[in-house]
Amino acid sequence: MLFLLLCLLTGAFFIELIRKYIFMEKKPNHEELWLELIRQEWFQELLENQEMKDWINSDKENGLLHDPNYIRKILDKEMHREIFIRYLTDKTKVNKYG
């Protein structure tokens, strides 16, 4: 049983090496994605509201916008974008009313 576990771990290690060095798969860079997000017109509209801007800055530090994969989803898929906008509007309503 231990031998099987070691074989699986060794296989996973070599697959990761192949994926990383041969295919040169690059992980998304947080700063590049953030700059791309800031250029979006819909995001600029969100930043005009001071309460939303505060929540966005907070999320950038330790929330949803801290994850580069989530930022990529927001940029690429309209459904994720709409959910994120709804999330922000709900958060600002809760913060405003209590």
N, C-alpha and C positions, 0 to 999 in steps of 0.2 A: 504494500500500500504506500509506503514511504517512497519507494522507487518510482511509482507512478506519479506521485506528487512532484518529485524532483524532475522527472521527464517533462511534465507539463510546464513547470516553471522555466526550465531550460528552453523549451520550445517557444514560450511566450517572450523570453529574453531575446532570442534570435529573430523572431518576427518583429519585435520592436526595433531592433538594430537595423533590419532591412528597411522597415518603413521610414525610419528617421534618416538614415544616411544614404540609402540608395535612391529612394523616391523623393528625398529632400522635402518631406511634408513639413510645411511651416505652420506653427501655431499662430493664431491671430495676435497681432500686437495691439495692446490696449490703447496706446496713445494714437496710433494710426486710425483705429476704429473710432475713437472719440472725436478726432478731427473730422472724419467723414460724417459722423453723426451731427456735429455742429453745423456743417454745411447744408444740411437738409432744411428746406423751407418750413416744414411742419414743426421741426424741432425749434427753429427760431421763434415761431409763434408761441410755443410753450415757454421759452425763456423770457418772453416779454412780461409774463405774469410773475411778480416777485415771489409769491408763495410757492409757485411751481418751480421757480429757479432754485429756491432754498431746498426743496425736496430733491431736485435733480442733483444738486451738489452733495447732498447727504447720501443719496443713492450711489453717486460716483465713488464716494469714499468707502462705503461698507454695505451697499445694497445691491440691487439688481444690475446697476450700471458698472459695478466692479468686475463683472464677469464678461470677458471679451466674446465668449460664445453667445451670450444673450444680446450683446450689442449687435453682433452680426445678424442674429435672428430679427431684431427690430429693423435693421436696415434692409434686409432681403425680403421679409414676408410681411405683407400688409396686415394680416391677422394679428401677429405679435405686436405690431406697431399700435393697432387699435386697442389691444388689451393693455399695453403700457400706458397709453394716453388715458384710458379709463381708470387705470390704477392711480395715476397721478391726480386726476380730477377728484376721485373718491378720497384720496389722502388729504387733499387741500380742503375739501368739504368737511371732513372729520376734524381737521385741525382748526377750521374756522368756527364750527359750531360746537365743538366740544369734546 
